[in-house]
Amino acid sequence: MSPAVPPVLSVVPSRALVDETFRVTVQNLPPGSAVTLHSLHRSEDEDMWEAFGHYVSDQGGSVSVSDDFCFGGTYTGKEAMGLLWSMRPVPGSREGLRLRKRDVCTPQLVHISVYGGHAEQGFAARPPLASVLSERWFMGPGVRRVEVKEKGARGTLFIPPGPGPFPGVLDMWGGGGGLLEYRSALLASHGYASLALEYVNPGELESADMEFKYFETAFNIVRLHPLVSPDRVGFFGLCLGSIMTNYLAAESTAIKPRCCVCVSGVHLYPRGAAFTEVYQAITLKAHKVRLDENNHEIWRYRELPIPGDLSGKVDVGRINCPMLLVNGLDDQNLPTVEAAEDMARMMRAAGNDHLLTRIEYPAAGHLIEPPYSPHFRATKFIKQNREKVTLLWGGRTKPHSDAQEDSWKKILAFLQQHLYANNPPRAKM
């Protein structure tokens, strides 16, 4: 009697950009077998993240994650990418973790395995039936990474492969600080020269005017690069980066963005204030902070009500380029939906509301990341005074993940419409 053929697990493609889908299949199982598909990733902080789903093989002894129903686990239903977007820290991990890629020159390695039965835990102690290693990249082949320290500005410029010239993007993250490169690397993989900007630290610049010039300088570093089309440069901001995007688009006379993408941002930036003053004011309004049942801090009420006086917000009626606002209706960090309503009212009064596109997602939170990133409802955060707290960002995992996937497609389409005259190139792994 010949031995039984072992199960075969495949992940196609096994090497891909992080916003690409894959197909996970298992073959050579006995018909009607209960199995668990499991994904495992060790972060750069040495934390372990996992997701898993329960399946039953068909009469041919096969399971397809894309086509078959998941009966339980960290996700349910037909979810092709559930093994990625439903990832969470393994039991016993530190509280309030957030998964972010620091070294974009290396891939996120995800071990995908299949186990017999419908397991819920203890995967490390059990031998899998089969395993495959999947590589998920933010930086596609041929993308160049260039460190920038020019005219006082600091960051990393990612340049797409090819001769150019390319449209450009100034990419600004939120109030967590530091230099985050992964979104810019992914944008470059889609054909955009993108500068991930490192924000100035409090006290480094002497005035609001000097801080304002810091961001204008960074924009011009992108615009004047020999491989960038100087009249096709836009902003891409998240949270505090969106606040700066609104401010620069409305107030700057030295730079003219072609378009702006604002994710989970507001327009609450008093005229004449220094950027660091605005940031400190936001983080120190302790009397307006609320707590949920887990003592996670809810910050959205710090900025409510939206001021009626122009002195307390950006005059977005002065914006004269296309704006895309992407918000989650369960954002617990900033009053983004209320701010979007006010921005639309102000732009309508100024006669430029035709420039505004709004996308809002029910049950999505604040941290709307590139697709298939795990959902972080609450994570640890270090405030300006160095106090460590746990912030509630909001959202529910499935609808938030759907929002990340859908919004990324719409963001790329928006950038293509306003920065590219034709279809942008895409990096091939």
C-alpha positions as CSV (number, residue, x, y, z in Angstrom):
1,M,0.0,0.0,0.0
2,S,1.4,3.4,-1.0
3,P,1.8,6.0,1.7
4,A,-0.8,8.8,1.9
5,V,0.1,11.9,-0.1
6,P,0.9,14.8,2.3
7,P,-1.2,18.0,2.1
8,V,0.2,20.7,-0.2
9,L,-0.1,24.3,0.9
10,S,0.4,27.1,-1.6
11,V,0.5,30.9,-1.4
12,V,0.4,32.6,-4.8
13,P,2.1,34.9,-5.2
14,S,4.4,34.2,-2.3
15,R,6.3,37.4,-2.9
16,A,4.2,40.6,-3.5
17,L,3.6,44.2,-2.5
18,V,1.6,44.6,0.7
19,D,-1.4,45.9,-1.2
20,E,-1.6,42.9,-3.5
21,T,-3.9,40.0,-2.8
22,F,-2.8,36.4,-2.7
23,R,-4.5,33.0,-3.0
24,V,-4.0,30.5,-0.2
25,T,-5.0,26.9,-1.0
26,V,-4.6,23.5,0.5
27,Q,-4.8,20.3,-1.5
28,N,-4.5,16.5,-0.8
29,L,-6.6,16.6,2.3
30,P,-9.2,13.9,3.1
31,P,-12.6,15.1,2.0
32,G,-14.6,16.8,4.8
33,S,-11.4,17.5,6.9
34,A,-11.5,20.2,9.6
35,V,-8.4,22.3,9.3
36,T,-7.0,25.6,10.6
37,L,-5.1,28.0,8.4
38,H,-2.7,30.1,10.6
39,S,-0.5,33.1,9.8
40,L,2.4,34.2,12.0
41,H,4.6,37.3,11.9
42,R,7.5,38.3,14.1
43,S,7.7,42.1,14.1
44,E,10.9,44.2,14.2
45,D,10.1,44.7,17.9
46,E,10.2,40.9,18.4
47,D,6.5,40.7,19.0
48,M,4.5,37.9,17.5
49,W,1.3,38.5,15.6
50,E,-1.1,35.9,14.4
51,A,-4.4,35.2,12.7
52,F,-6.2,32.0,12.0
53,G,-9.3,30.6,10.3
54,H,-11.3,27.3,10.5
55,Y,-12.1,25.5,7.3
56,V,-13.5,22.2,6.1
57,S,-12.1,20.6,2.9
58,D,-14.4,19.9,0.0
59,Q,-15.1,16.6,-1.7
60,G,-11.9,16.9,-3.6
61,G,-9.9,17.4,-0.5
62,S,-9.1,21.1,-1.1
63,V,-9.5,24.4,0.8
64,S,-9.4,27.8,-0.9
65,V,-9.2,30.7,1.5
66,S,-10.5,33.0,-1.3
67,D,-13.5,30.9,-2.2
68,D,-14.4,28.9,0.9
69,F,-16.2,29.9,4.0
70,C,-14.2,30.4,7.2
71,F,-16.3,29.1,10.1
72,G,-14.4,30.7,13.0
73,G,-11.1,32.1,14.2
74,T,-9.9,35.7,14.0
75,Y,-12.3,36.3,11.0
76,T,-15.2,34.5,9.4
77,G,-16.8,34.3,6.0
78,K,-15.1,34.4,2.5
79,E,-12.1,36.6,3.2
80,A,-9.2,36.2,0.8
81,M,-6.9,38.3,3.0
82,G,-8.3,37.5,6.4
83,L,-5.0,35.9,7.4
84,L,-3.4,39.3,7.2
85,W,-5.9,42.0,8.2
86,S,-7.2,40.1,11.2
87,M,-3.7,39.6,12.7
88,R,-3.4,40.4,16.4
89,P,-0.7,39.9,19.1
90,V,-0.4,36.3,20.3
91,P,-1.9,35.6,23.8
92,G,0.4,36.9,26.5
93,S,1.9,39.7,24.5
94,R,2.5,43.3,25.7
95,E,-0.6,45.5,25.9
96,G,-1.3,48.2,23.3
97,L,1.0,47.0,20.5
98,R,1.0,48.5,17.0
99,L,2.6,46.8,14.0
100,R,4.6,49.2,11.8
101,K,7.4,48.5,9.3
102,R,10.6,50.4,10.0
103,D,13.0,48.9,7.5
104,V,11.3,49.0,4.2
105,C,14.3,47.5,2.5
106,T,13.3,44.1,3.9
107,P,9.9,42.3,3.6
108,Q,7.3,41.5,6.2
109,L,7.7,37.7,6.5
110,V,4.5,35.9,7.2
111,H,4.6,32.1,7.9
112,I,1.3,30.5,6.8
113,S,0.6,27.0,8.0
114,V,-2.2,24.5,8.0
115,Y,-3.1,22.4,11.1
116,G,-5.4,19.5,11.5
117,G,-8.6,20.3,13.4
118,H,-10.1,23.6,14.4
119,A,-7.4,24.9,16.7
120,E,-7.8,28.1,18.7
121,Q,-4.4,28.4,20.3
122,G,-1.2,26.5,21.1
123,F,0.0,26.6,17.5
124,A,3.7,26.8,18.5
125,A,3.5,23.5,20.3
126,R,1.9,21.6,17.4
127,P,3.5,20.4,14.2
128,P,1.8,21.8,11.1
129,L,0.6,19.7,8.2
130,A,2.4,22.1,5.9
131,S,3.9,25.6,5.9
132,V,4.8,28.3,3.4
133,L,6.7,31.6,3.8
134,S,5.2,34.7,2.3
135,E,7.1,37.9,1.6
136,R,5.1,41.2,1.7
137,W,7.0,44.2,0.5
138,F,6.4,48.0,0.7
139,M,9.2,48.8,-1.6
140,G,9.0,47.2,-5.1
141,P,12.0,46.2,-7.3
142,G,13.9,49.2,-8.7
143,V,12.5,51.7,-6.2
144,R,15.4,53.9,-4.9
145,R,15.6,55.0,-1.3
146,V,17.4,58.3,-0.8
147,E,18.0,59.9,2.6
148,V,17.3,63.6,2.7
149,K,19.1,66.2,4.8
150,E,18.8,69.3,2.8
151,K,18.2,72.9,3.8
152,G,17.3,71.8,7.3
153,A,14.6,69.3,6.2
154,R,14.9,65.6,7.0
155,G,13.3,62.6,5.5
156,T,13.5,59.9,3.0
157,L,12.8,60.2,-0.7
158,F,11.6,57.2,-2.6
159,I,11.9,57.3,-6.4
160,P,10.2,54.9,-8.8
161,P,12.1,52.8,-11.2
162,G,12.6,54.2,-14.7
163,P,13.7,57.5,-16.3
164,G,10.9,59.7,-15.1
165,P,9.9,62.4,-14.7
166,F,7.4,61.3,-12.0
167,P,4.7,63.1,-10.1
168,G,5.7,63.9,-6.6
169,V,4.1,63.5,-3.1
170,L,5.1,65.0,0.2
171,D,4.0,62.4,2.7
172,M,3.4,63.4,6.3
173,W,2.4,61.1,9.2
174,G,0.7,62.0,12.5
175,G,1.6,63.0,16.0
176,G,3.4,59.8,17.0
177,G,6.7,61.4,15.7
178,G,9.7,59.7,14.1
179,L,10.3,58.9,10.5
180,L,7.9,56.5,8.9
181,E,8.7,55.4,5.4
182,Y,6.4,52.5,4.5
183,R,3.6,54.5,2.9
184,S,6.1,56.5,0.8
185,A,7.8,53.3,-0.3
186,L,4.5,51.9,-1.4
187,L,3.6,55.1,-3.2
188,A,6.9,54.9,-5.1
189,S,6.0,51.4,-6.0
190,H,3.0,52.8,-7.7
191,G,4.9,55.5,-9.7
192,Y,5.1,58.5,-7.4
193,A,8.3,60.1,-6.1
194,S,7.4,60.4,-2.4
195,L,9.2,62.1,0.4
196,A,8.5,60.7,3.9
197,L,9.0,63.8,6.0
198,E,10.4,63.7,9.5
199,Y,8.7,66.3,11.5
200,V,10.6,69.0,13.4
201,N,11.0,68.4,17.1
202,P,9.6,70.9,19.6
203,G,12.0,73.8,20.2
204,E,14.1,73.2,17.2
205,L,12.7,76.2,15.3
206,E,12.3,79.6,16.7
207,S,9.0,80.8,15.3
208,A,5.8,79.8,13.5
209,D,7.1,81.4,10.4
210,M,10.3,79.3,10.4
211,E,8.2,76.1,11.0
212,F,6.0,77.0,8.1
213,K,9.0,77.4,5.9
214,Y,10.3,73.9,7.0
215,F,7.3,72.3,5.3
216,E,7.6,74.6,2.2
217,T,11.2,73.6,1.9
218,A,10.3,69.9,2.0
219,F,7.7,70.4,-0.7
220,N,10.2,72.2,-2.9
221,I,12.8,69.4,-2.3
222,V,10.3,67.1,-4.0
223,R,9.2,69.6,-6.7
224,L,12.7,70.6,-7.8
225,H,14.2,67.1,-7.9
226,P,15.4,66.4,-11.5
227,L,13.2,63.2,-11.7
228,V,10.0,65.0,-10.6
229,S,7.6,66.9,-12.7
230,P,7.6,70.3,-10.9
231,D,3.9,71.1,-11.6
232,R,2.6,67.7,-10.5
233,V,3.3,67.5,-6.8
234,G,0.7,66.9,-4.1
235,F,0.3,66.4,-0.3
236,F,-0.6,63.2,1.5
237,G,-1.3,63.6,5.2
238,L,-2.6,61.4,8.1
239,C,-3.9,63.0,11.3
240,L,-1.5,65.8,12.2
241,G,-0.1,65.5,8.7
242,S,-3.6,66.2,7.4
243,I,-3.8,69.3,9.6
244,M,-0.6,70.6,8.1
245,T,-1.8,69.7,4.6
246,N,-4.9,71.8,5.1
247,Y,-2.9,74.7,6.5
248,L,-0.3,74.7,3.8
249,A,-2.8,74.3,1.0
250,A,-4.8,77.3,2.3
251,E,-2.1,79.6,3.6
252,S,1.1,79.1,1.6
253,T,1.8,81.6,-1.2
254,A,5.2,80.0,-1.9
255,I,4.0,76.5,-3.0
256,K,1.0,75.3,-5.0
257,P,0.1,71.6,-4.5
258,R,-1.6,70.0,-7.4
259,C,-3.9,68.0,-5.1
260,C,-4.1,66.9,-1.5
261,V,-5.1,63.7,0.3
262,C,-6.1,64.0,3.9
263,V,-6.7,60.9,6.0
264,S,-8.3,61.3,9.4
265,G,-7.5,65.0,9.7
266,V,-9.1,68.3,10.7
267,H,-8.6,71.9,9.8
268,L,-8.2,73.2,13.4
269,Y,-4.9,75.2,13.2
270,P,-5.1,78.8,14.5
271,R,-3.5,81.3,12.1
272,G,-0.1,82.4,13.3
273,A,0.4,79.5,15.7
274,A,3.6,77.4,15.6
275,F,3.1,73.8,14.6
276,T,4.6,72.6,17.9
277,E,2.2,74.9,19.8
278,V,-0.7,73.4,18.0
279,Y,0.5,69.9,18.7
280,Q,1.1,70.7,22.4
281,A,-2.3,72.3,22.7
282,I,-4.0,69.3,21.3
283,T,-2.2,66.8,23.5
284,L,-2.5,68.8,26.7
285,K,-6.3,69.5,26.8
286,A,-6.6,67.0,29.7
287,H,-9.9,68.3,31.0
288,K,-11.6,67.4,27.7
289,V,-10.2,63.8,27.5
290,R,-12.7,61.1,28.2
291,L,-12.1,57.4,29.1
292,D,-13.8,54.3,27.9
293,E,-14.6,51.2,30.0
294,N,-10.9,50.1,29.6
295,N,-9.5,53.5,30.7
296,H,-8.4,54.1,27.1
297,E,-8.2,57.8,26.4
298,I,-10.7,59.3,23.9
299,W,-9.3,62.5,22.4
300,R,-11.9,63.6,19.9
301,Y,-13.8,65.7,22.4
302,R,-10.7,68.0,22.9
303,E,-11.5,69.7,19.6
304,L,-15.2,70.0,20.0
305,P,-17.2,72.0,19.3
306,I,-15.7,73.1,16.0
307,P,-15.0,76.8,16.3
308,G,-17.1,79.2,14.3
309,D,-14.5,81.9,14.4
310,L,-11.9,81.7,11.6
311,S,-9.2,82.6,14.1
312,G,-9.3,79.0,15.4
313,K,-9.2,77.1,12.2
314,V,-7.8,77.1,8.7
315,D,-9.7,79.2,6.1
316,V,-10.2,76.2,3.7
317,G,-12.2,78.5,1.5
318,R,-8.8,79.6,0.2
319,I,-7.9,76.2,-1.0
320,N,-7.7,76.0,-4.8
321,C,-6.7,72.4,-5.6
322,P,-8.6,69.1,-5.4
323,M,-8.9,67.7,-1.9
324,L,-9.7,64.2,-0.9
325,L,-10.9,63.6,2.7
326,V,-10.9,60.0,4.0
327,N,-12.5,59.5,7.4
328,G,-13.9,56.8,9.6
329,L,-17.2,57.4,11.3
330,D,-15.9,55.8,14.5
331,D,-12.8,57.9,14.8
332,Q,-12.2,58.4,18.5
333,N,-9.0,60.5,18.2
334,L,-10.2,63.5,16.2
335,P,-13.6,64.9,15.3
336,T,-12.9,64.3,11.6
337,V,-16.5,63.9,10.5
338,E,-17.6,67.1,12.2
339,A,-14.5,68.9,10.7
340,A,-15.3,67.5,7.3
341,E,-18.8,68.9,7.5
342,D,-17.5,72.3,8.5
343,M,-14.8,72.2,5.7
344,A,-17.5,71.4,3.2
345,R,-19.6,74.3,4.4
346,M,-16.7,76.7,4.3
347,M,-15.7,75.6,0.8
348,R,-19.3,75.8,-0.4
349,A,-19.5,79.4,0.9
350,A,-16.3,80.3,-1.0
351,G,-17.5,78.6,-4.2
352,N,-14.8,76.0,-4.3
353,D,-16.7,72.9,-2.9
354,H,-16.3,71.3,-6.4
355,L,-12.7,70.7,-5.4
356,L,-13.7,68.6,-2.4
357,T,-14.2,64.8,-2.4
358,R,-15.3,63.1,0.9
359,I,-15.2,59.4,1.7
360,E,-16.6,58.2,5.0
361,Y,-16.6,54.6,6.3
362,P,-19.0,53.3,9.0
363,A,-17.4,51.6,11.9
364,A,-13.9,52.6,10.7
365,G,-11.5,54.2,13.2
366,H,-8.7,56.8,13.0
367,L,-5.7,54.8,11.8
368,I,-6.6,54.1,8.2
369,E,-3.5,52.5,6.9
370,P,-2.6,50.7,3.6
371,P,-4.7,47.7,2.9
372,Y,-4.4,44.4,4.8
373,S,-2.7,46.1,7.7
374,P,-4.0,44.9,11.1
375,H,-6.6,47.0,12.8
376,F,-5.5,48.8,16.0
377,R,-8.5,49.9,18.1
378,A,-6.3,51.1,21.0
379,T,-2.5,51.3,21.3
380,K,0.1,52.8,23.5
381,F,1.1,56.5,22.8
382,I,3.8,58.8,24.2
383,K,2.5,62.4,24.7
384,Q,4.6,65.5,24.4
385,N,5.2,65.5,28.1
386,R,6.6,61.9,27.8
387,E,3.6,60.5,29.6
388,K,2.6,57.1,28.3
389,V,-1.2,56.5,27.7
390,T,-3.3,54.1,25.7
391,L,-5.3,55.9,23.0
392,L,-8.6,54.7,21.7
393,W,-8.4,55.0,17.9
394,G,-11.8,53.4,17.2
395,G,-13.2,51.1,14.6
396,R,-14.2,47.5,14.4
397,T,-11.8,45.0,12.7
398,K,-13.8,43.9,9.7
399,P,-15.4,47.2,8.6
400,H,-12.1,49.0,9.4
401,S,-10.2,46.6,7.2
402,D,-12.7,47.0,4.4
403,A,-12.2,50.7,4.7
404,Q,-8.5,50.4,4.4
405,E,-8.8,48.3,1.2
406,D,-11.4,50.5,-0.4
407,S,-9.9,53.8,0.5
408,W,-6.4,52.8,-0.8
409,K,-7.9,52.1,-4.2
410,K,-9.7,55.4,-4.2
411,I,-6.6,57.3,-3.0
412,L,-4.6,55.8,-5.9
413,A,-7.3,56.6,-8.4
414,F,-7.5,60.2,-7.0
415,L,-3.7,60.6,-7.3
416,Q,-3.7,59.2,-10.8
417,Q,-6.5,61.5,-11.9
418,H,-4.8,64.6,-10.6
419,L,-1.0,63.8,-10.9
420,Y,-0.8,61.5,-13.9
421,A,-1.8,62.2,-17.4
422,N,-2.0,58.5,-18.1
423,N,-1.8,55.2,-16.2
424,P,1.1,55.2,-13.6
425,P,3.6,52.3,-13.7
426,R,3.4,49.7,-11.0
427,A,6.3,47.8,-9.6
428,K,6.3,44.1,-10.3
429,M,7.7,41.7,-7.7
